Structures are given as C-alpha cells and as structure tokens.
Amino acid sequence: MTTEKRRAPAGAAVLRDEITTAIRRALMQELAAVGYGRLSIEAVARRAGVSKTAIYRRWSSKLDLVLDLVAAAAHGKLPALDTGTLRGDLALLFQAVAHALRHPLASQIIPDLLAEAARNPSIDATLRQVLHARQQEIGGRLVARAVQRGELPADTELDAAVDLIVGPLYWRLAIARLPLTDGYLDNLVESVAAGLGADSVLPRPRAAPVSG
C-alpha cells in the first residue's frame, strides 16, 4: 500500500505571514504620508514590495485594509494593569498608551482617521465598535479592581469612568495636538483619580458584612 504525499497549497491558497506583515507596515507608512483620502492599493503594494494581487487576496478594498489595521491596533497587547493601587494602574495605562500614541505614524494616522470617520460611515462604525469595546474591556477591569480594593465607590458608573480615563489622551493627541509629556501624565493620574472619587491617600475601607 503506497502513501500519497499531499502537495502544499500554492497560489491564492498561500497567505504568507511575512507578506501580510509587510503590507500592514506599508499601509501605516502610506497612511501617515498621504492620508486615507489619497491612499491607494497600488501605492501600498509598491511600498510593501508586493503585487496588488497579494493585497486583494487578503482584503477586498482599501477600506477593508484600513479597517483591519484599526481592529488589529485596538487589540494590541497592554501590560497587566494590576499594580495594587488605582493610581498605579492609571499611571501604567497612561504610560503604555502614551508610548503608542507618541509614535510618529500613530500621531499622524489617528487624527486623519478620526477626521475621515466623519465622512465615511463604515470607518466611523468600525472605530466606534472596536475602540469602544477595547476601552470598556481595559477601563472596566481597572475600575472593577479599584472598587474591589475599596478605592472607588461600589456604585461607580462604568461608562462615565472609562470616558474620564481614556478621553483626555485622545483629546490631547487628536484635538489639541499637544505632546503627552511625563509631567502631564503625572498630573493626569491625580486629576482622573480625584475625578473618579478616589481617596487622596488611603483606599476606602470595605464595608463590614451584614450579619444575618
């Protein structure tokens, strides 16, 4: 009995990871250089050193390509936010986000996509969906741990708390267009903690259990 060897898939069936990575990198560079409105598949392909076919095997249009990049960036890794204090968690989160937003590509791409979202319902919907979900995931865990430690009231309103945590960074980057300095981030930690109602020195004591 002979065993027939299976051939490895070829052509369109092969989507090599290194090519996908090169395309995404080229997309970020092209977006930063010309913006979404002037972005073209041809230019991304030239910058990545691949054919247009290689891109169309993965994404059907430049819109799909950009939306995939947004989703991938939103789900990027962050350090575990569990320092033991609310202020420590806020400081770590702000430093991580600021490090990402300080990148020259991110500082150019994000404002452009936010502006494009006002004109393009598909981009607007995707930004709202993936960014809101990511913010709720990260901010929700941070707030829940602070409540468990007694640093925040048990009735802390999650949506308002998450907006207060993440809003200033995006405002400063996309609207005010000012740098995220270490001094600003330190002051932001205290301002956000105070705004959330955190104790200025010690965690709030946990309520004693009610005896039956």
Rosetta blueprint (number, residue, H / E / L):
1 M L
2 T L
3 T L
4 E L
5 K L
6 R L
7 R L
8 A L
9 P L
10 A L
11 G H
12 A H
13 A H
14 V L
15 L L
16 R L
17 D H
18 E H
19 I H
20 T H
21 T H
22 A H
23 I H
24 R H
25 R H
26 A H
27 L H
28 M H
29 Q H
30 E H
31 L H
32 A H
33 A H
34 V H
35 G L
36 Y L
37 G L
38 R L
39 L L
40 S L
41 I H
42 E H
43 A H
44 V H
45 A H
46 R H
47 R H
48 A H
49 G L
50 V L
51 S L
52 K H
53 T H
54 A H
55 I H
56 Y H
57 R L
58 R L
59 W L
60 S L
61 S L
62 K H
63 L H
64 D H
65 L H
66 V H
67 L H
68 D H
69 L H
70 V H
71 A H
72 A H
73 A H
74 A H
75 H L
76 G L
77 K L
78 L L
79 P L
80 A L
81 L L
82 D L
83 T L
84 G L
85 T L
86 L H
87 R H
88 G H
89 D H
90 L H
91 A H
92 L H
93 L H
94 F H
95 Q H
96 A H
97 V H
98 A H
99 H H
100 A H
101 L H
102 R L
103 H L
104 P H
105 L H
106 A H
107 S H
108 Q H
109 I H
110 I H
111 P H
112 D H
113 L H
114 L H
115 A H
116 E H
117 A H
118 A L
119 R L
120 N L
121 P H
122 S H
123 I H
124 D H
125 A H
126 T H
127 L H
128 R H
129 Q H
130 V H
131 L H
132 H H
133 A H
134 R H
135 Q H
136 Q H
137 E H
138 I H
139 G H
140 G H
141 R H
142 L H
143 V H
144 A H
145 R H
146 A H
147 V H
148 Q H
149 R H
150 G L
151 E L
152 L L
153 P L
154 A L
155 D L
156 T L
157 E L
158 L H
159 D H
160 A H
161 A H
162 V H
163 D H
164 L H
165 I H
166 V H
167 G H
168 P H
169 L H
170 Y H
171 W H
172 R H
173 L H
174 A H
175 I H
176 A H
177 R L
178 L L
179 P L
180 L L
181 T L
182 D H
183 G H
184 Y H
185 L H
186 D H
187 N H
188 L H
189 V H
190 E H
191 S H
192 V H
193 A H
194 A H
195 G H
196 L H
197 G L
198 A L
199 D L
200 S L
201 V L
202 L L
203 P L
204 R L
205 P L
206 R L
207 A L
208 A L
209 P L
210 V L
211 S L
212 G L
